[in-house]
Amino acid sequence: MTPSKIKRRHSLSGKLILLFIVMAVIFVILVGGGIKRAFQGHFEDNIRPHITQYLEYVYADIGSPPDRARAQELAEHLNLEIQIIDQQGHWSSSGRLSTMDDFDDEHGFLVNGKQYYHVKDGQQHYLMVRDGDATLLFNVPDVREQRQGFKGWYPLIILLLLLLLLYHATRRLFKPINTINDGVQKFGAGDMDHRIHIKRKDELGELANNFNTMADDIQQMLDAKRQLLLAISHELRSPLTRARVAVELLDEEDKKAAIVQDINEMESLIEELMETERLSSRHTTLNKSHCDIVELVNELVATNFCDADITTRLPETAVTLDIDVARIKLLLKNLLDNAVRHTPETSTAPEIQLSADKDNVIITVNDHGNGIDAIHLPHLTEPFYRVDPSRQRETGGYGLGLYLCRMIAEAHGGELDIKSEEGKGTRVVVTLQRKG
C-alpha cells in the first residue's frame, strides 16, 4: 500500500465525513421510522375516514351497476386508479389489472354501513368495496410513479452535493494539521529555525503556537549547550599548551613520555568535541575541493602510519571527488587508528580498500581482531558509547571517534556501516556520493 493510500485511509477528515454519514443514516432510520409509525397511527385514526368518505362520493357518482365511462372520466379528472370487477369482466382505468388471488387482506373496516377492505397487490395499496356482484378498487397513484426521468434523481444529486460540500468544508477545517505535521518533520530533521505559521485562533492555532514556543525553548537550550561546550574546549587549550611547555623542561624521559601522551589524548578529545559540535549544526559548511582520494589515502598511510603494517588495495587510476579534505582525512585516520589498535601483531594486517563507480566511492577498512558482539553494533556510532565501559587507555578513546566518522560521512551526503563478527574482525564501509 502506497503512503498516499495509507494517508487517505487514516485521514481524520475522511473519518469525520464517514461519521457524519453513519449518524445521518441512523438519524434517518430512527427518526424516519418514528415519523412513519406516527403518521400511520394518525392516518388510521384521522385521515382514513376522510379518504373513505371521499371515495364514497366517487363510488356513488359511478353508480350501481358501475358505469365504466363515468369511472374513466372520474379517474382522469381526480387522478385516481379505478378497477371494476363484475359480470362484464375486469376493467381498469389505468390498464393495470390486479389479480384478486394475489391480494393480501390486511384488515377490513365499516364506514356508514359499508364494509371496506385495505388490500395490497405487490407495492400497490387499494381500498376495496363490494356492491352485490361488483367489486370496486380505488388507488391513489404513488407519487414515485410520477417522478420519472431526470427529476427522480434530484434528491440523490442534492445529497451528493451536500456531502461534497461537507467534505471540502471539513478538509478546509483540518488543513492546518498538514502544516503542523510538515513543521514537526522539518524541526525533527534538524531545521531548528523552522516555525509554523497558522492564522487561526482555534485549538489548531493554539497547538501551532505552543509548538513554536517549544521550538524556541529547545533551540535556546541547544545553543546554550553548544556555546558552553565550545567555550570550555577553547578554555582548556590554554592550560594544555602551558602543560606541554612545562613537560619539555622535564629531565626524566619516561615520565615525560607518559605526560605527553596524556596531553595528546586530551587535545585529541577536545578537538573531537569541537568538531562533532560543528558538524551537529545544520549551518556547518564544508570546505570542499576537487581531490584525488587515492592520493589522499596513500599520503595518510605514509605520513601517519609509517610504523604500522597496513595493506592498501587502491585503484591504479585517480578517483576524484569533491570533499572537505581535512575532515575526510580525519575520518580515515580514526578508522585506521581503530583497525591498527584492535589487530593483534600475530594476526593478518589491517587493510584499506577503495572502489568506485559513476555514483559512489566506497572505502572499506578491515581489521582482523577479536570482533564486536552484535548487541553493540547498533550503538557504536552513538556519542560517548564504549564497548569497554572501563575506558582504559589500551582499549581506545572516549567513544567519539566513530560518532565523528558517521557525522563526517553524513555531512558529505554519504553513510557509514559497521559489520563485525566475534573472532573474525570488523569491517567499516564508508560510502560517499560522487554527485552531491
N, C-alpha and C positions, 0 to 999 in steps of 0.2 A: 504494500500500500504506500503510495507516494505521500510526502509530507503535506502537500496541499490537500489531499483527500483526508488525511488524519486531522488536519486543522479544521476542515469543514465538518468532519464527523464530531469533533469536540467543541464546535463553535457555541459560545454562550448565547449569541443572538438566535442561532438556529434552535437551540434547546428552548429558549423563551417562546419563539414562534410555535414550536411543537406543543408547548404547554398551553398556549392560548387556544390552539386548535382543539386539543383534548378537552379543555374546560368548556369551550364553545359547544362541542358535541354533547358533553354531559349536561350542559345547561339546556340544550335543545331537547334532549331526551327527557329530562326530568320535568322541565317547565312545560314543554310541548305536550308530554303525556298528561300532566296535571290539567292543562287547559283543555285537552281533548276530553278527559273524563268529566270535567266540569261542564263543558259545552254539551256533552251527551246527556248529562243529567238535566241541564237547563232545557235541552231540546225535548226530552221526554216529558217534562213537566209543563212547559210553557209554549214552546214553538210548534210542536207537532199537532196539537189540537187546532191551531190556526191554519196550518197547511192542510190538514184533513178537511176542515170546513171549506177551505178554498177549493179543494178538489171535488167536494160535494157539489159545489155550484157548477164546476166543469162537467161533472157526471150528469147533473140534471139537465144541463144545456145540450149534452149529446143525445139525451132522450132514451126511451125504452120502447121497443128494442133499439140498440145503439145505431145511430146514423153515422156511417163511415165518412161521408162527405163533410158533415158538420165536425166530426172528430178531427179530420185533416185540417180544416180551417182553424179550429181552436189550437191545434198543435203548432201550426205555423205562427199564429198570432201571439200565443203565450209562451212560446219556446218550451214546449213540452214534448215528451215522447209518450204516445198513447198506443196501447195494443188492445185489440178486441178479439176474444176467442168465443165463437158461438157456432150455431149450426151452419152459418155461411162460410166458416173456415177461420183461419188465423190471419189477422190483418194488423199491420203496424204502420204508424205514421212515418217512421224513420227507415223502414225497410228491414230493420233488425228484428228477427223473430226469436223470442225466448222459448226454451223448452220447459214445459211445466214440470217434467220429471226431474229437471236439474235444480229446481227451486229449493232453497234452504228456508224452511218456515222458522223464522226466528220467534215470533210471537204474534198473537192477534189481540185486537182491542176493539171495543164497542164505542161508536160515536153516533149519537142521535138514532139509536136503534139499528144501525147498520154495522155489520161485522167487517172490519178491515184487518188486513194482514200485511206485515212488513216482511217481504221476501227478498232473497238475494240470488242473482244469477251471475256467477263469476264476480266481477268487480262492480256490477250494476245493482243498485238498490231500487226496488219497486214497491209501490203501495198498491195492493191488490184488493178488489172488491168484487163480490159475486152478486149478480142480479138474475135470478132464475137460472136459465141455461147459459147465460152470458157471463163471461169473466173479463173484467177490465183491469189493465195495468197502467199505472201512471209513473213516470220517471222524469225528474228534472236532470237534463244532461249535465255530466261532470264538467266543471269549469276547465279541467285539464284537457278535455277533448277539444275545447275551443281554442286552446293555445297551441296551435300547430305552427310549424315553421320556425323561423329565427326568433320570434318573440318568446318562445318557450325557453330559450337559453338565457334570457335576460337575468334571472336570479343568479344562475351559476356564474355568469360573467361578472356581475356586480360583486359576488362573493370573492372571486379570484382577484379582482382589482383591489378589494379591501384588504385581502391577505397580502398582496404585493405591497400595498401602501404601508401596512403594518410592518412588513419585513424590512423595508427601507428605513422606516422610522426607527425601528429597533437597532438596525445596523448603525445608523447615524448616532443613536444614543450611546452605543457601546464602542464607537470608533476610537475614542481616546485609549481604550485598552491596548490596541495595537501600537499606538505611540509609546505608551508606558512600557510595553514589552520590549520594543526596539531599544528604548533608552536603557533599560536594565541590562540587556545583552551587550550594548556598547560599553556601558560602565564596567560590566563584569569582564569584558575583553581587554580592559586597560585604558579605555578612553576616560580618564578621570575628570576631564573638563566638560564632558557631555552633561547637559541638563535637559529636563523635559519641559517643553513649553506648551501648556494647555490652558486656553482661556475658558475655563469652566469654574463654576462656583459650587458644584455639587460634590458628591463623595469622590468621584474620579479626579476632579480638580484638586481636592484636598489630598488625595493619595499622591498625585504628582508633586505637589508642594512638599509633602513630607519626604518623598524620595529625594528631592533636590536638597532639602535640609540635611538629610542623612549623607548625601554625597559630599556636601560641603564639609561636614564634620570629618568624614573619612579622609578626604583629601588633605585637610589641615593636619590630621594626625600623621598621615604618611609623610607629608612634607616636613613636619617637625622631627619625625624619626630619622628621615634621610639627612636633614641638616645636622642633627645631633651626631649621627654616625660619621658623617664626613668631617665634622669639626673634631671629634675625638681622634679620628685617623690622622688628621693633619697635626694635631697637637702631639700625638705620640711620636711623630717623626723627629722632632727636635731632641728629646731626651735620648732617643736611639742613636742619633748622629753623635751626640756628645759621648754616649757609652762606647761607640765604635772607636772614636778618637782616643778615649782613655784606655781601651784594650790594647791599642797599638803600643802603648808605653810599658805594658807588662813584659817581664822577662821570662816567666815560666810558660813555655810553648804549649804544654798540654792543657793548662787552664785557659790559656789564651785561645786555643782552638775550640774548646768547649763553649766559651763565652761567645766567640764569633759565630758559631753555629746557632746558638740561641738567638742572637741578634738577627741573623739572616732569616730564621724562621719567623720571628716577629715582624720583620719587614715584609716578608712574603705574605703573612696573614693580613697585614694592613693593606698591602697592595690588592690582594684578592677581595677584601671587604669593600674597598673603594671602587674596584672595577665592577663587582656584582651590583653595587648600588647604582653606578652609572648606567649599566645595562638594564636594570629593572625599571628605569624611567622610559616612557614611550617617546620622550623628547630626545633621547640619545641619538646622535648622528654618527655614522660610521665614516671613517676616513678611507674610502675605497680608492683603490688604484689597480691598474692592469698589471697582474703579476703572474709569473710562471710558477705554479705551485710545485712542480717537480724540483726546480732550482731552490725553492724555499725549503723543502723537506731536506734536500741534500745539505744545504747550508746549516740548518738547525742541527742535524745529526752530527755534522763535522765540528760545529762550534760548541755545543752544549753536551754532547755525549761522546766525546772523543775517547774517553776511557771505558765506555760501555760497549758491549758486543750487541749490536742491533743489526738485524737483517733488513735490507731495503729492497722492495720489489716495486720498481717505478717504471713508467713508460720511457722509451728511449727518446721520444719526441716531447716537445714542450706542451704543457697543458695550461693554457692561460685562463685566468678567472679574475673577475672584479671583486676584490676582498679588502678588508681592513687588515693589512699585513701584520701589524703589531698584535692584533687580537687573535688572528688565526695562528700566529706563531706561539702565542700564549696557550691556546687550545692544544696544539700539537705537543708543546713542551710538557704540559700537565699529563697528557695521555702517555707519553713516552716515559716520564718520571714514574708513573704508576706501574707501567709494564716492567721497567727495569727493577723497581723496588720489589715487586711481587714474583719475580722469576728467580728461582734458586740458581746458584752457579753451576750446579750439576745438570740443569735442565737445558732444553733447546733455547737458543737465544730468542728474545722477543723480536717481533718483526713489524714493519710498517709497509702497507701495500696501498697502491693508488691505482684506480681505474677511472675511466671517463667515457661518457657518450655525449650525444649532442645536447642533452638536457641537464645532466648531473655529473658532478665529480664525487667519487666515493673514496673515502680514506678509511682504511681498516688498520687497527692496531691490535696485535695479538700478543698475549703473554702465555707462558706455559707454567704458571704457578699452581697453587692449590685450588684455585677457583673460588666461587662465592655461592653460598647457599641460595636457593631460588627464592626464599622468603625475603631476602634483602634486595633483590634486583629492582623491584618497583620503586624503591626508596633511595637508590644510590645517587640520583641527581637532585635530591632534596637538600636544602642548605643545612649544614652542620650535622648531616647524618653520617654516622660512622658504623661500619660493621663491627669494629672493635671498640666498645664503649669506653675502654680504659684510656684511649687517646695516647698510647705510648708512642715515643718518637720512632721506634722501629717499624711501626705499622702504618705510618702515614701522617698527614696533617690534621686539619680541624674539620674536614668534611665540606670544604668549599670548592675543592678542585673540580670535581665532576659537575657540580651545580654551575660553576662558572663556565665550564666547557659547553654545557647544554645551552646556556643563555647566549654564548657567542654564536653557536650554530644556529639557534633560532633567530638571532638578530640578523643573520645573513639569509634568512628565509629557508634554512635547512633544518635538519633534525639529527639527534644523537640517539643511538640504540645500543644497549649493552646486553650481551648474551654470555652466560658463564655456566660451566659445569664443574662440579667439585672433582678434583683430581686431574682435570684436563686443562684448566686455564680459563682465561677470559678474553672475549673479543668485543671491541668497541668499534662501531661503524658510524662514521660521520658522513652525512650526505649534504652536499652544498649544491644549490641550483646555479647553473651557468648563466641563466637569464633571470635576473631578479630585479 
